[in-house]
Amino acid sequence: MEKKNWSVLEPDLKLFSKEQILGSALALAQEEQLPVAVWRKPNKTEINLLISFSEALQVDRYELQELKNGFAFAPFNFNQEKGFFINGDVLLSFDFDEVVIKPVNEASANTLQVDSFKKKLIDRIESDEESPLFNQSKNLAKPKSSDYETLVEKCVEAIRDGFFEKVVPARSTDIDLPAGFDLIKLYSNLCAAYPNAFISFVSIPELGSWLGATPEILIEKEFNTFRTHALAATQRFNPENDLSETAWTQKEIEEQAMVSRYIINCFKKIRLREYVEKGPETIKAGNLLHLKTSFEVDVVATNFPELPTVMLELLHPTSAVAGMPKEQALSFLKLEEQLDRSFYAGFLGPVNIEEQTSLYVNLRCMELAKDKARLFAGAGVTAHSNPKKEFAETEMKFNTLLNILNQAH
């Protein structure tokens, strides 16, 4: 859809800040129990807010080439649990001083609903009423206790016994949200702090609310071009060092090469030979550095329009969040990890909006519940892993959100 079809909000709304409009839209969605997704893509300034006037759809498969415009939100165990899809009924886009609101699926003739929403939004902003912006009734289930360093030791032992080459155990930590927790301020600060990340907030009434700042794209389709990336290895960013001179250990280089090999093996499975590979290169994601290799395919030249759907099923969960070989690593994690990952290390993102689909691995994320939040992080374990270092890596990843949370109150 071309931008000329977008209807710009009435001029009087220019009197209000982006934060006021965002907050009022989220409060309205929460009050009316509507699914909502907010996102900002890496290296972009535009923030998008999408609302559905009906319940989120539960899906067993994302047929990306057939889905309407909307937002996908899938759990880690997507092959055993349902994924969710928020149909896009209205989209607000914020970029600099312009705010745009439009029906997402113009053919669905929901203009009256959009006009009604617009009126309610204006009334809500003018009333300056304080309301919850996310589900306040949900409580976090009590986590099972486990010793992460002991778990890493078990992982290394299993690798040395030949069960798999790599595994990615995860852990969670619960925190109290600060008094006067300001979701909009935190979201805005995350956008400012992590320009290279996908910054998201998803709230679905029956599921709860999740906030994240992930560096990892799973798959992307822009017009006729399909992309995916192999992202692995982690170290702290040092502003005094040039990125091009970053030194990586043998363990980190091997870890990233495994992820690249996994993608290439997926291409081989579907007999796809025409792809462009670039990397590995060092990239910065917030306060961390990673190694990344990019892959690109022309879906028209290869006559493979369903490639994004096929690759999504082959890739998720990637070896960067599960391990290699995948099935053996997943069986081990199910037995030993003792963690309900829920939507952590699942995937999320906008689908078929302006001829683009961008699905990201849900990393550096937290589940919000009333006055608490649960953060998740994992670390890639290979035969050369040190349990204390892997524990420290998960702490660094928690800090992606914690450092900004501590500034937002």
C-alpha positions as CSV (number, residue, x, y, z in Angstrom):
1,M,0.0,0.0,0.0
2,E,1.3,3.4,-0.9
3,K,1.6,6.1,1.6
4,K,-0.8,8.4,-0.3
5,N,-3.7,6.1,1.0
6,W,-2.8,6.9,4.6
7,S,-5.1,9.3,6.4
8,V,-3.2,11.6,8.6
9,L,-4.6,12.3,12.1
10,E,-6.4,15.7,12.5
11,P,-4.0,18.6,12.9
12,D,-5.2,19.2,16.5
13,L,-3.4,16.0,17.5
14,K,-0.1,17.6,16.6
15,L,-0.6,19.4,19.9
16,F,0.1,16.1,21.7
17,S,3.3,14.3,22.1
18,K,4.1,10.9,20.6
19,E,4.3,9.5,24.2
20,Q,0.8,10.8,25.0
21,I,-0.7,9.2,21.9
22,L,1.1,5.9,22.4
23,G,0.1,5.7,26.0
24,S,-3.6,6.6,25.3
25,A,-3.7,4.0,22.5
26,L,-2.3,1.3,24.7
27,A,-4.7,2.2,27.6
28,L,-7.6,2.0,25.2
29,A,-6.5,-1.4,23.9
30,Q,-6.1,-2.7,27.4
31,E,-9.4,-1.3,28.5
32,E,-11.3,-2.9,25.6
33,Q,-9.2,-6.1,25.9
34,L,-7.8,-5.8,22.3
35,P,-4.6,-7.4,21.1
36,V,-1.9,-4.8,20.4
37,A,1.7,-4.8,19.1
38,V,4.2,-2.0,19.1
39,W,7.6,-2.2,17.3
40,R,10.5,-0.2,16.0
41,K,12.7,-1.9,13.4
42,P,16.6,-1.8,13.6
43,N,18.2,1.4,12.3
44,K,14.8,3.1,11.8
45,T,13.1,5.9,13.6
46,E,9.5,5.0,12.9
47,I,7.5,3.4,15.7
48,N,4.4,1.4,14.7
49,L,1.4,0.5,16.9
50,L,-1.0,-2.1,15.5
51,I,-4.4,-3.0,17.0
52,S,-6.9,-5.7,16.2
53,F,-10.6,-5.2,16.9
54,S,-11.0,-9.0,17.3
55,E,-9.2,-11.7,19.4
56,A,-5.7,-12.8,18.2
57,L,-5.9,-15.8,15.9
58,Q,-4.4,-19.1,17.1
59,V,-2.4,-20.8,14.4
60,D,-0.5,-24.0,13.9
61,R,1.4,-22.7,10.8
62,Y,2.2,-19.2,9.5
63,E,1.5,-19.3,5.7
64,L,3.3,-16.0,5.2
65,Q,2.4,-15.6,1.5
66,E,-1.3,-15.9,2.3
67,L,-1.7,-14.1,5.7
68,K,-3.3,-10.7,5.8
69,N,-1.4,-7.7,7.2
70,G,-0.7,-8.2,10.9
71,F,1.7,-9.3,13.6
72,A,3.0,-12.8,14.5
73,F,3.8,-13.9,18.0
74,A,5.0,-17.5,18.5
75,P,6.3,-19.4,21.5
76,F,9.6,-21.3,21.7
77,N,7.7,-24.6,21.5
78,F,5.8,-23.6,18.4
79,N,5.7,-27.1,17.0
80,Q,3.8,-28.3,20.2
81,E,2.0,-25.1,21.2
82,K,-0.2,-22.6,19.2
83,G,1.2,-19.4,17.7
84,F,-0.8,-16.2,17.7
85,F,-1.5,-13.7,14.9
86,I,-2.8,-10.2,15.5
87,N,-4.9,-9.1,12.5
88,G,-4.1,-5.6,11.7
89,D,-7.3,-3.5,11.8
90,V,-5.6,-0.1,12.6
91,L,-2.0,1.0,12.4
92,L,-0.6,4.1,14.0
93,S,2.9,5.1,12.7
94,F,5.0,7.7,14.5
95,D,8.0,9.2,12.7
96,F,9.4,12.5,14.0
97,D,6.5,14.9,14.2
98,E,4.1,13.1,11.9
99,V,1.5,10.7,13.2
100,V,-0.4,8.6,10.7
101,I,-3.4,6.4,11.3
102,K,-5.0,4.1,8.8
103,P,-7.0,0.9,8.3
104,V,-4.3,-1.7,7.7
105,N,-6.4,-4.0,5.4
106,E,-8.2,-1.4,3.3
107,A,-10.3,-4.1,1.6
108,S,-11.9,-5.1,4.9
109,A,-14.1,-2.0,5.0
110,N,-13.5,-1.4,8.7
111,T,-13.5,2.4,8.2
112,L,-16.3,2.9,10.7
113,Q,-14.4,1.0,13.4
114,V,-11.2,3.0,12.6
115,D,-13.2,6.3,12.8
116,S,-14.7,5.2,16.1
117,F,-11.3,4.3,17.5
118,K,-9.9,7.6,16.3
119,K,-12.6,9.5,18.2
120,K,-12.1,7.4,21.4
121,L,-8.3,8.0,21.1
122,I,-8.8,11.8,20.9
123,D,-11.2,11.7,23.9
124,R,-8.8,9.6,25.9
125,I,-5.8,11.9,25.2
126,E,-7.9,15.0,26.1
127,S,-9.2,13.4,29.3
128,D,-5.6,12.9,30.5
129,E,-6.9,9.9,32.5
130,E,-4.4,7.5,34.0
131,S,-5.0,3.8,33.1
132,P,-3.0,0.6,33.1
133,L,-1.1,0.1,29.8
134,F,-0.7,-3.7,30.2
135,N,-2.5,-6.6,31.9
136,Q,-2.6,-6.0,35.7
137,S,-4.3,-9.2,36.7
138,K,-1.7,-11.8,35.5
139,N,0.7,-13.2,38.0
140,L,3.9,-15.0,37.1
141,A,3.9,-18.7,37.7
142,K,6.5,-19.8,40.3
143,P,9.7,-20.8,38.5
144,K,11.4,-24.1,39.1
145,S,14.7,-23.6,40.8
146,S,17.9,-24.8,39.0
147,D,21.6,-24.1,39.3
148,Y,22.7,-22.7,35.9
149,E,26.4,-23.5,36.3
150,T,25.6,-27.1,37.2
151,L,23.3,-27.2,34.1
152,V,26.2,-25.9,31.9
153,E,28.5,-28.6,33.4
154,K,25.9,-31.3,32.4
155,C,25.8,-29.7,28.9
156,V,29.6,-29.9,28.4
157,E,29.6,-33.5,29.7
158,A,26.9,-34.5,27.2
159,I,28.8,-32.8,24.4
160,R,32.0,-34.6,25.3
161,D,30.0,-37.9,25.4
162,G,29.0,-37.2,21.7
163,F,25.2,-36.4,22.2
164,F,25.4,-33.1,20.3
165,E,27.9,-30.4,19.3
166,K,26.3,-27.4,20.9
167,V,23.4,-26.7,23.2
168,V,21.8,-23.4,24.5
169,P,20.5,-23.6,28.0
170,A,18.5,-20.7,29.3
171,R,17.6,-19.2,32.7
172,S,15.2,-16.6,34.0
173,T,15.2,-14.1,36.8
174,D,12.3,-12.3,38.4
175,I,12.5,-8.6,39.4
176,D,10.2,-6.1,41.1
177,L,9.1,-3.3,38.8
178,P,10.0,0.1,40.3
179,A,7.3,2.2,41.9
180,G,5.9,4.4,39.2
181,F,7.0,2.1,36.4
182,D,6.6,4.0,33.1
183,L,6.2,1.6,30.2
184,I,6.2,4.4,27.6
185,K,9.4,5.9,29.0
186,L,11.1,2.5,29.1
187,Y,10.1,1.8,25.5
188,S,11.3,5.2,24.4
189,N,14.6,4.7,26.3
190,L,15.2,1.3,24.7
191,C,14.7,2.7,21.3
192,A,17.3,5.4,22.0
193,A,19.8,3.0,23.7
194,Y,19.6,0.2,21.1
195,P,19.2,1.7,17.6
196,N,20.3,-1.7,16.0
197,A,17.7,-3.8,17.8
198,F,14.1,-4.7,17.1
199,I,12.2,-3.0,20.0
200,S,8.8,-4.6,20.7
201,F,5.9,-4.6,23.1
202,V,3.1,-7.2,22.6
203,S,0.0,-7.5,24.7
204,I,-2.6,-10.2,24.1
205,P,-5.4,-10.4,26.8
206,E,-5.3,-14.1,27.3
207,L,-1.5,-14.3,27.1
208,G,-0.1,-11.3,28.9
209,S,2.4,-8.7,27.9
210,W,6.0,-8.9,26.7
211,L,8.7,-6.3,26.1
212,G,11.9,-6.9,24.2
213,A,15.0,-5.5,22.4
214,T,16.3,-8.3,20.2
215,P,19.3,-8.1,17.9
216,E,18.4,-11.3,15.9
217,I,16.3,-11.4,12.8
218,L,15.0,-14.9,12.0
219,I,13.7,-14.3,8.4
220,E,12.9,-11.2,6.4
221,K,11.1,-10.7,3.1
222,E,11.1,-7.3,1.4
223,F,9.3,-7.2,-2.0
224,N,11.1,-10.1,-3.8
225,T,14.1,-10.5,-1.5
226,F,14.3,-13.1,1.2
227,R,17.0,-12.7,4.0
228,T,18.1,-14.7,7.0
229,H,21.1,-14.3,9.3
230,A,23.4,-16.5,11.4
231,L,24.1,-14.6,14.7
232,A,26.1,-16.1,17.5
233,A,29.0,-15.5,19.9
234,T,28.9,-12.8,22.5
235,Q,31.3,-10.4,24.1
236,R,30.9,-7.0,25.8
237,F,31.3,-3.9,23.6
238,N,34.4,-1.8,24.4
239,P,34.0,1.7,23.0
240,E,37.8,2.2,22.9
241,N,38.2,-0.7,20.4
242,D,37.5,-0.5,16.6
243,L,34.8,-3.1,15.6
244,S,37.0,-4.4,12.8
245,E,39.7,-5.3,15.2
246,T,37.5,-7.3,17.6
247,A,39.2,-10.6,18.6
248,W,37.1,-13.8,18.8
249,T,38.1,-17.0,20.5
250,Q,38.1,-20.3,18.7
251,K,35.0,-21.4,20.8
252,E,33.1,-18.3,19.6
253,I,34.1,-18.7,15.9
254,E,33.1,-22.4,16.0
255,E,29.8,-21.5,17.6
256,Q,28.9,-19.0,14.9
257,A,30.1,-21.3,12.1
258,M,27.7,-23.9,13.4
259,V,24.7,-21.5,13.0
260,S,25.9,-20.6,9.4
261,R,26.2,-24.3,8.5
262,Y,22.8,-25.0,9.8
263,I,21.2,-22.4,7.4
264,I,23.2,-23.7,4.5
265,N,22.0,-27.3,5.3
266,C,18.4,-25.9,5.3
267,F,19.0,-24.5,1.8
268,K,20.4,-27.9,0.7
269,K,17.3,-29.7,2.1
270,I,15.1,-27.7,-0.2
271,R,17.6,-27.9,-3.1
272,L,18.2,-24.1,-3.1
273,R,21.6,-23.2,-4.5
274,E,21.1,-19.6,-5.6
275,Y,21.9,-17.5,-2.5
276,V,24.3,-14.8,-1.6
277,E,26.4,-15.2,1.6
278,K,28.1,-12.3,3.3
279,G,30.2,-12.5,6.5
280,P,31.0,-13.3,9.2
281,E,31.3,-9.8,10.5
282,T,31.3,-8.3,14.0
283,I,28.1,-6.3,14.7
284,K,27.1,-4.2,17.8
285,A,23.8,-4.9,19.5
286,G,23.4,-2.5,22.4
287,N,26.2,-3.1,24.9
288,L,27.2,-6.5,23.3
289,L,29.0,-7.6,20.2
290,H,28.1,-10.7,18.0
291,L,29.4,-12.4,14.9
292,K,26.9,-12.3,12.0
293,T,26.7,-13.9,8.5
294,S,23.9,-12.8,6.1
295,F,22.1,-14.9,3.4
296,E,20.0,-13.4,0.7
297,V,17.7,-15.1,-2.0
298,D,15.6,-13.6,-4.9
299,V,12.3,-15.5,-4.6
300,V,11.2,-14.5,-8.1
301,A,14.5,-15.5,-9.8
302,T,14.4,-18.8,-7.9
303,N,10.6,-19.2,-8.5
304,F,10.1,-19.9,-4.8
305,P,7.4,-17.6,-3.5
306,E,6.7,-19.8,-0.5
307,L,10.4,-19.7,0.6
308,P,9.8,-17.6,3.7
309,T,7.2,-20.0,5.1
310,V,9.4,-23.0,4.3
311,M,12.5,-21.5,5.9
312,L,10.6,-20.3,8.9
313,E,9.6,-23.9,9.6
314,L,13.1,-25.2,9.0
315,L,14.9,-22.6,11.0
316,H,12.8,-22.2,14.2
317,P,14.1,-22.9,16.8
318,T,17.5,-22.0,15.4
319,S,20.7,-23.6,16.7
320,A,21.5,-20.2,18.3
321,V,18.6,-20.8,20.8
322,A,18.5,-24.6,20.8
323,G,21.7,-26.3,19.7
324,M,23.0,-28.7,17.1
325,P,21.9,-31.3,16.1
326,K,18.6,-29.6,16.9
327,E,16.5,-32.6,17.9
328,Q,19.1,-34.1,20.3
329,A,19.7,-30.6,21.9
330,L,15.9,-30.0,22.3
331,S,15.4,-33.4,23.9
332,F,18.2,-32.7,26.4
333,L,16.8,-29.2,27.2
334,K,13.3,-30.6,27.8
335,L,14.8,-33.0,30.3
336,E,17.4,-30.9,32.1
337,E,16.6,-27.2,31.7
338,Q,13.6,-27.0,34.0
339,L,12.4,-23.7,32.5
340,D,9.2,-22.8,30.8
341,R,10.6,-20.6,28.1
342,S,7.1,-19.5,27.0
343,F,7.6,-16.8,24.3
344,Y,11.3,-16.4,25.1
345,A,13.3,-17.6,22.0
346,G,10.1,-17.8,20.1
347,F,9.6,-15.4,17.2
348,L,7.6,-12.2,16.5
349,G,7.2,-9.4,14.0
350,P,5.1,-7.6,11.4
351,V,3.8,-9.7,8.5
352,N,2.9,-8.4,5.0
353,I,2.9,-4.7,6.1
354,E,3.8,-2.5,3.1
355,E,5.1,-5.7,1.3
356,Q,7.5,-6.5,4.1
357,T,7.6,-9.3,6.6
358,S,10.2,-9.2,9.4
359,L,10.3,-12.0,12.0
360,Y,12.8,-11.7,14.9
361,V,13.9,-14.2,17.5
362,N,12.4,-13.1,20.8
363,L,15.6,-12.5,22.8
364,R,16.6,-9.9,25.5
365,C,12.9,-9.9,26.5
366,M,10.8,-9.9,29.7
367,E,7.2,-10.8,30.6
368,L,5.4,-8.1,32.5
369,A,2.9,-8.9,35.2
370,K,1.4,-6.4,37.6
371,D,4.4,-5.2,39.7
372,K,6.9,-7.8,38.6
373,A,8.7,-8.9,35.5
374,R,10.5,-12.1,34.4
375,L,13.6,-11.8,32.3
376,F,15.1,-14.6,30.2
377,A,18.6,-15.2,28.7
378,G,20.6,-18.1,27.4
379,A,24.2,-18.9,26.4
380,G,25.6,-21.2,23.7
381,V,27.5,-24.1,25.3
382,T,30.2,-26.0,23.4
383,A,32.9,-28.5,24.5
384,H,35.1,-25.6,25.4
385,S,32.6,-23.7,27.6
386,N,33.3,-22.5,31.1
387,P,30.2,-22.6,33.4
388,K,31.1,-19.3,35.2
389,K,31.7,-17.5,31.9
390,E,28.3,-18.7,30.5
391,F,26.6,-17.6,33.7
392,A,28.2,-14.2,33.3
393,E,27.0,-14.0,29.7
394,T,23.4,-14.5,30.7
395,E,23.9,-11.7,33.3
396,M,25.2,-9.4,30.5
397,K,22.1,-10.2,28.5
398,F,19.7,-9.5,31.4
399,N,21.4,-6.1,31.6
400,T,20.2,-5.2,28.1
401,L,16.9,-4.4,29.7
402,L,17.9,-3.9,33.3
403,N,20.3,-1.1,32.6
404,I,17.5,0.9,30.8
405,L,14.8,-0.1,33.3
406,N,16.9,1.5,36.1
407,Q,17.1,4.7,34.1
408,A,13.3,4.8,33.4
409,H,12.1,5.8,36.9
